[in-house]
Amino acid sequence: MLRSGANDLGGTLVEETISRMAGSAYGSYRSIRDLVAIAEAAGRPARQRTTLYGETTAERIATGLASDGHLPEPLPVLSD
């Protein structure tokens, strides 16, 4: 993707938890470190941005890295 002109790797879908929260064992997740490694392997720089493509604050980047790789717990399945 990155070699073909795409420049928004994470915007595709970083974390899909709706299925997992509904009780499915499946879902997709890429950590910040995973996304940086993908960009670096393609020879491209990785940069976080806001939803309006603005600069991300250092505090927000640090917060993301501190919780990187921790998925939310799925919701319990309720029975009748």
Phi and psi restraints in degrees (value plus and minus 20) as a CYANA .aco file:
   2 LEU   PHI     -86.6   -46.6
   2 LEU   PSI     -48.1    -8.1
   3 ARG   PHI    -102.2   -62.2
   3 ARG   PSI     -30.4     9.6
   4 SER   PHI    -123.3   -83.3
   4 SER   PSI     -11.5    28.5
   5 GLY   PHI      93.3   133.3
   5 GLY   PSI     -34.1     5.9
   6 ALA   PHI     -88.0   -48.0
   6 ALA   PSI     121.0   161.0
   7 ASN   PHI    -151.0  -111.0
   7 ASN   PSI      -2.1    37.9
   8 ASP   PHI    -153.8  -113.8
   8 ASP   PSI      54.2    94.2
   9 LEU   PHI     -83.4   -43.4
   9 LEU   PSI     -69.8   -29.8
  10 GLY   PHI     -93.1   -53.1
  10 GLY   PSI     -42.5    -2.5
  11 GLY   PHI     -89.3   -49.3
  11 GLY   PSI     -32.5     7.5
  12 THR   PHI     -87.0   -47.0
  12 THR   PSI     -71.5   -31.5
  13 LEU   PHI     150.9   190.9
  13 LEU   PSI      82.7   122.7
  14 VAL   PHI     -97.1   -57.1
  14 VAL   PSI     -63.7   -23.7
  15 GLU   PHI    -164.1  -124.1
  15 GLU   PSI     102.1   142.1
  16 GLU   PHI    -132.9   -92.9
  16 GLU   PSI      82.5   122.5
  17 THR   PHI    -131.2   -91.2
  17 THR   PSI     -24.5    15.5
  18 ILE   PHI     -78.4   -38.4
  18 ILE   PSI     -66.4   -26.4
  19 SER   PHI     -82.8   -42.8
  19 SER   PSI     -64.7   -24.7
  20 ARG   PHI     -84.1   -44.1
  20 ARG   PSI     -60.4   -20.4
  21 MET   PHI     -88.8   -48.8
  21 MET   PSI     -41.4    -1.4
  22 ALA   PHI    -106.9   -66.9
  22 ALA   PSI     -19.0    21.0
  23 GLY   PHI      88.8   128.8
  23 GLY   PSI     -23.1    16.9
  24 SER   PHI     -93.5   -53.5
  24 SER   PSI     129.7   169.7
  25 ALA   PHI    -104.1   -64.1
  25 ALA   PSI     -25.8    14.2
  26 TYR   PHI    -126.2   -86.2
  26 TYR   PSI     146.9   186.9
  27 GLY   PHI     132.8   172.8
  27 GLY   PSI     145.8   185.8
  28 SER   PHI    -137.6   -97.6
  28 SER   PSI     129.4   169.4
  29 TYR   PHI    -174.4  -134.4
  29 TYR   PSI     114.9   154.9
  30 ARG   PHI    -149.7  -109.7
  30 ARG   PSI     104.8   144.8
  31 SER   PHI     -94.4   -54.4
  31 SER   PSI     147.2   187.2
  32 ILE   PHI     -79.3   -39.3
  32 ILE   PSI     -63.4   -23.4
  33 ARG   PHI     -82.9   -42.9
  33 ARG   PSI     -57.4   -17.4
  34 ASP   PHI     -80.7   -40.7
  34 ASP   PSI     -67.3   -27.3
  35 LEU   PHI     -85.3   -45.3
  35 LEU   PSI     -59.7   -19.7
  36 VAL   PHI     -82.7   -42.7
  36 VAL   PSI     -63.1   -23.1
  37 ALA   PHI     -83.4   -43.4
  37 ALA   PSI     -59.7   -19.7
  38 ILE   PHI     -82.2   -42.2
  38 ILE   PSI     -66.6   -26.6
  39 ALA   PHI     -83.5   -43.5
  39 ALA   PSI     -64.0   -24.0
  40 GLU   PHI     -84.3   -44.3
  40 GLU   PSI     -58.6   -18.6
  41 ALA   PHI     -83.2   -43.2
  41 ALA   PSI     -48.8    -8.8
  42 ALA   PHI    -108.2   -68.2
  42 ALA   PSI     -19.6    20.4
  43 GLY   PHI      56.2    96.2
  43 GLY   PSI       4.5    44.5
  44 ARG   PHI    -136.5   -96.5
  44 ARG   PSI     129.1   169.1
  45 PRO   PHI     -96.7   -56.7
  45 PRO   PSI     129.8   169.8
  46 ALA   PHI    -126.2   -86.2
  46 ALA   PSI     116.0   156.0
  47 ARG   PHI    -167.6  -127.6
  47 ARG   PSI     107.4   147.4
  48 GLN   PHI     -97.0   -57.0
  48 GLN   PSI     132.1   172.1
  49 ARG   PHI    -166.4  -126.4
  49 ARG   PSI     146.0   186.0
  50 THR   PHI    -103.2   -63.2
  50 THR   PSI     154.5   194.5
  51 THR   PHI     -86.2   -46.2
  51 THR   PSI     -36.9     3.1
  52 LEU   PHI    -120.7   -80.7
  52 LEU   PSI      -2.5    37.5
  53 TYR   PHI      44.7    84.7
  53 TYR   PSI       6.5    46.5
  54 GLY   PHI    -110.4   -70.4
  54 GLY   PSI     157.4   197.4
  55 GLU   PHI     -90.4   -50.4
  55 GLU   PSI     122.6   162.6
  56 THR   PHI    -115.1   -75.1
  56 THR   PSI     118.1   158.1
  57 THR   PHI     -89.5   -49.5
  57 THR   PSI     133.7   173.7
  58 ALA   PHI     -80.8   -40.8
  58 ALA   PSI     -55.8   -15.8
  59 GLU   PHI     -83.5   -43.5
  59 GLU   PSI     -62.4   -22.4
  60 ARG   PHI     -88.0   -48.0
  60 ARG   PSI     -59.1   -19.1
  61 ILE   PHI     -83.4   -43.4
  61 ILE   PSI     -64.9   -24.9
  62 ALA   PHI     -82.9   -42.9
  62 ALA   PSI     -60.3   -20.3
  63 THR   PHI     -83.9   -43.9
  63 THR   PSI     -62.7   -22.7
  64 GLY   PHI     -82.7   -42.7
  64 GLY   PSI     -64.1   -24.1
  65 LEU   PHI     -86.9   -46.9
  65 LEU   PSI     -53.2   -13.2
  66 ALA   PHI     -85.8   -45.8
  66 ALA   PSI     -50.3   -10.3
  67 SER   PHI    -126.7   -86.7
  67 SER   PSI     -10.8    29.2
  68 ASP   PHI     -79.6   -39.6
  68 ASP   PSI     107.7   147.7
  69 GLY   PHI      73.0   113.0
  69 GLY   PSI     -22.3    17.7
  70 HIS   PHI    -120.8   -80.8
  70 HIS   PSI      89.8   129.8
  71 LEU   PHI    -104.8   -64.8
  71 LEU   PSI     127.8   167.8
  72 PRO   PHI     -86.6   -46.6
  72 PRO   PSI     130.4   170.4
  73 GLU   PHI     -90.4   -50.4
  73 GLU   PSI     116.9   156.9
  74 PRO   PHI     -83.9   -43.9
  74 PRO   PSI     131.3   171.3
  75 LEU   PHI     -89.0   -49.0
  75 LEU   PSI     128.0   168.0
  76 PRO   PHI     -87.4   -47.4
  76 PRO   PSI     128.1   168.1
  77 VAL   PHI    -104.7   -64.7
  77 VAL   PSI     104.6   144.6
  78 LEU   PHI    -110.3   -70.3
  78 LEU   PSI     120.0   160.0
  79 SER   PHI    -130.2   -90.2
  79 SER   PSI     140.2   180.2
